[in-house]
Amino acid sequence: MYEKQVSKKRYKIEAKNSELKHRHGYNVANSSGLVGMQLQGAMAIFTVNLKRILKLIDQK
């Protein structure tokens, strides 16, 4: 039962992970070091969240 509930939500999460990797460069590090990778990750996630916010605003 639990697996079915998780799998119903998982496809949404996997779609966002795919978008991060393929459209926003989250699959390859652009700089060396932990700080650079953290910054790249934060910027990629911020971009995806901003796109979502703008889409929600546009729907109103």
Secondary structure, DSSP 8 states (H G I E B T S, - for coil): -HHHHHHHHHHHHHHHHHHHHHHS-TTS-SSSSHHHHHHHHHHHHHHHHHHHHHHHHHH-
